């Protein structure tokens, strides 16, 4: 009992120390190949999840289903009671104009999945400039790549682009204005049938690629596991 208590207490202390050591602005910096959640696992999600109050319980779960590698994926399961699921990662207010400069891709199984790019300070008619840009990937198993697609749409109206109308990402970038930033990016699933399952992996956004795994590489305590006998 004491041994277990010591382990838990020490883990808490170690995590506290890690928090003190970590740079204060680390999470606020825009995402890129250096500021990147390279691996997301059940015990170490690396910032992936869903903290939005209107999307409570919608986050995907790490799964051992193989999509394009052998270490697992992120799974979305939708039902009549939960017709939508979505997981996000912060983008650190990355300028929207920069997003199209690098590939926007993810691998997926059969099933319905979408890019979700949440904006602030855009010309969306909202006080905070909020809007979400959405692109739906083909249903089949594939590497989803919206390059050149004119099937992006937005949850708000933009100058010259009515709400819900399709356009290219470049057109949305232009219409959103120079101040538009990406606060969060992610993947959602919302099939028309409501019920469905889709697995995604290797999500690439502005030079950062996240690999989703089914298990934690260093065990249940993540990278702290080997600190204890």
QUIKA-V593860 format. One line per field, one symbol per residue. phi: phi as a letter, one per 30 degrees, with the letter a starting at -180 (. if undefined). psi: psi as a letter, one per 30 degrees, with the letter a starting at -180 (. if undefined). burial: + if it has 24 or more other C-alpha atoms within 12 Angstrom, else -. A space follows every 50 residues. Layout:
# QUIKA-V593860
phi: ???
psi: ???
burial: ???
This chain:
# QUIKA-V593860
phi: .dddddeddddddddddeddddedcddddedadccbddbbbedbdhidla cdddbeicddbdbdddcbbccjacccccbddbdbbabbbdcihdeedded dbecbacbdekcbbdbbccbicdcicecidabcbbcdedddaddbdeidc cdbbdbdceibdeiddaddeddddddjdcdbcdbbabbbadddiclbbcb ahdcbhicccccbdbdecjdciddeddcd
psi: eeeeeeeeeeeeeeeeeeeeekkegeffkkkafeikjekklefifhfkaj gkeghkgfklkklgkkegaggaakkkjklefifklkklkkfhhkkeffef flkjllklaklkkkkjjkllgliffkeggklkkkkklkelkljkjgkfkg gkllflkljfjlkfkklleeeeeefflffkljeklaklkilffeklkkkl lijkjhfkkkkklflkegafgbffegfk.
burial: -----------------------------+++--++++++++++++++++ -------+++++++++++--++++++++---+++++++++++++++++++ --++++++++++++++++++++++----+++++++++++--+++++---- ++++++++--+----++++++++++++-+++++++++++++----+++++ ++++++++++++++++----+--+-----
